[in-house]
Amino acid sequence: MPANPVNTPSLHEHLSEPLRLGDPDVHGPLAVFPVFGPEPRLDYVSFAQGRSAGVSIKELEHGASVNDLFVLNPTDNAVLLYEGEEVLGAQQNRTFDVSVLVGARRELHVPVSCVEAGRWDGSRHDESFSPAPQAAYPALRSMKNRAASESVSAGRAPRAVQGAVWDEVAHKAARMHVASATGAMNDIYEGRRDRLAEFQGAVRLRDGQTGALVLIDGRPKVLDHVSRAEVFAALHAPLVQGYALDALEAGDGAIDATADQAAADDFLERILAAQTTEHDGIGLGRDVRFAAAGVAGAGLVAGDELVQLSAFPNGGTDTDTTEAPRARIGRPSRRRAG
């Protein structure tokens, strides 16, 4: 990361049209608003899409590292590795610390965190990783984003704090009463897959959808966005699994549609209006970061296009617009996108 980051006014500078919200899907305490963005310009695919064409992720060739993986992209398409995306296998399961755009016919080392503290299996060193059926849950991703942003501010690469990640996964497993012989985040999901499937079935993927803005118990928890709808379609199911895992800890609170709409609109506007800094990216493009009243996050800009965006409540706290009284849900009013 450069010592002198470039200051930019806001994420609006990298969007040819504003992001728009559609009507939410609601299940229990979870409300997921679909996000729609402008027409994309840059071509790229997700890791899950590229894997069938030969894209591979492996341990470092000359000695594995807990916090680094090797990506080989032999294809003619750039590949997006999404922040919080989990990959399974090899010596231990990992999640990406930052979104990275791996160029066509490129090799790259990328920063990751281990989410399986009790396994380091050298006999599987040469094994390729596979995409997990889930991404990291928003609470863990928010914690990792804060640590990565602090690392970037100090002039270092965007990395999470490994010990904190292990602690958070262990606490999550304990709260959800899931035992894992290797402390694997994947086992938490496997232990709750039936309940998670209920949420998965309730949260639809819309035509042209490029992201999601998520509220749990009326409070914004995360916004995810990519510029290409087909790439978000590949990420949708794993991300929803993560949303649902956090929602399982919120109980079955009632939903206030009017308050949720106001909270979602406010959260989105705060994100897009936040002043940003840009830093050299690990792969293609520039790493964009922001922290403002109520919001914090990071994204990836290539040329003048916002390719990827993840945003969270600032410091893991709620925004100040989400404390409306709870009431039973009614039909939400029409939003700016369908």
Stockholm file with secondary structure:
# STOCKHOLM 1.0

chainA/1-338         MPANPVNTPSLHEHLSEPLRLGDPDVHGPLAVFPVFGPEPRLDYVSFAQGRSAGVSIKELEHGASVNDLFVLNPTDNAVLLYEGEEVLGAQQNRTFDVSVLVGARRELHVPVSCVEAGRWDGSRHDESFSPAPQAAYPALRSMKNRAASESVSAGRAPRAVQGAVWDEVAHKAARMHVASATGAMNDIYEGRRDRLAEFQGAVRLRDGQTGALVLIDGRPKVLDHVSRAEVFAALHAPLVQGYALDALEAGDGAIDATADQAAADDFLERILAAQTTEHDGIGLGRDVRFAAAGVAGAGLVAGDELVQLSAFPNGGTDTDTTEAPRARIGRPSRRRAG
#=GR chainA/1-338 SS CCSSCEEESCGGGGCSSCCEECCCEEETTEEEEEEECCCCCSCEEEHHHHHTTTCEEECCTTSCBTTEEEEEECSSSEEEECTTEEEECTTSCEEESSCEEECTTEEEEEEEEESBTTCCCGGGTTCCCEEEEEECCHHHHHHHHHHHHHHHHTTSCCCCCHHHHHHHHHHHHHHTTCCCTTCBHHHHHHHTHHHHHHHHHHSCCCTTCCEEEEEETTEEEEEEEESCHHHHHHHHHHHHHHHHHHHHTTCSCCCCHHHHHHHHHHHHHHHHHSCEEEEECSSBSEEEEEEETTEEEEEEEETTEEEEEEEEEGGGCCCTTCCCCCCCCCCCCCCSCC
#=GC SS_cons         CCSSCEEESCGGGGCSSCCEECCCEEETTEEEEEEECCCCCSCEEEHHHHHTTTCEEECCTTSCBTTEEEEEECSSSEEEECTTEEEECTTSCEEESSCEEECTTEEEEEEEEESBTTCCCGGGTTCCCEEEEEECCHHHHHHHHHHHHHHHHTTSCCCCCHHHHHHHHHHHHHHTTCCCTTCBHHHHHHHTHHHHHHHHHHSCCCTTCCEEEEEETTEEEEEEEESCHHHHHHHHHHHHHHHHHHHHTTCSCCCCHHHHHHHHHHHHHHHHHSCEEEEECSSBSEEEEEEETTEEEEEEEETTEEEEEEEEEGGGCCCTTCCCCCCCCCCCCCCSCC
//
